[in-house]
Amino acid sequence: MLPIIFMEKSIKNYLILIFLAIIWGSSFILMKRGLEVYSYTQVAALRLFIAFLSLLPFIFRAFKKVAKKHWGPIIITAFLGNGIPAFLFTKGQTHLDSSFVGILNSLTPLFTLLLGIYFFKSRPTKTNILGVIIGLTGAFMLSSSNLDGVFAINFYTLLVVLATLFYAISVNVIRKYLADLDAISISALAFLFIGPASGIYVFSSDFMPFLNTDRGISALLYIAILAVIGTSLAVVIFNKLIKDSSAIFASSVTYLIPIVAIFWGVLDGENILFSHIIGAAIIICGVYLVNKKRA
């Protein structure tokens, strides 16, 4: 088998998309484990601070590459693509099921498409738009299956929806204004704006006493995995995917996240329904159409 670097570019993008879906689809379980011990602000801040520490080795090199024109978009990416959503998601998960939060995350490609058309002059094809609609339909089907047909539209749901809107803004900004900057530099500099402040908050809170307990250490380990793998590594890969494909295709990773959430549910003893399989198939078809180019 040829090495992955020689693979068809589109195939590489799909493999990266699946890899990201596995990572981010698992992140909601990790957040849930962290929330069993720490507050939602501590979980979010720890996630950002540890991610910042893991990206520290790349910051000096990133400074050499960044230009004045990059700083504004990087700040937007820092706060709207990473900082604020981290707190919105953990706050939402204090009152919403983790799988439902993962499903709500599927709204990101829709917002990415709409913002791209109206504010970033993107020109998706009718097929791309159809793919977004189909993917969203599949996500709602999974949502209905997981929640017994009930959609919980409340304040906490709106917090998660707002987070997906912020993600969509960040995705479009990276695609349009940071295309000439490598993914690691974007991520490292973005976390430079939010990581230190997050660390200061964590260590000024009642975080330390929890470390004297086994549950506290275990929860911190889950958060560390969430930060290093589910945040810093995943963000770097995601930023590169945006540059190598399209904003809509990259954000369509959120359509695959509910499938991973169902997988975790099966491992936890939940039953797989036929509607789950149909919903997953619909989502995959939607992702394919989102990435389809003009003939």
Secondary structure, 3 states (H helix, E strand, C coil): CCCHHHCCHHHHHHHHHHHHHHHHHHHHHHHHHHHCCCCHHHHHHHHHHHHHHHHHHHHHHHHHHCCHHHHHHHHHHHHHHHHHHHHHHHHHHCCCCHHHHHHHHHHHHHHHHHHHHHHCCCCCCHHHHHHHHHHHHHHHHHHHHHCCCCCCCCHHHHHHHHHHHHHHHHHHHHHHHCCCCCHHHHHHHHHHHHHHHHHHHHHHCCCHHHHHCHHHHHHHHHHHHHHHHHHHHHHHHHHHHHHHCCHHHHHCHHHHHHHHHHHHHHHCCCCCCHHHHHHHHHHHHHHHHHCCCCC
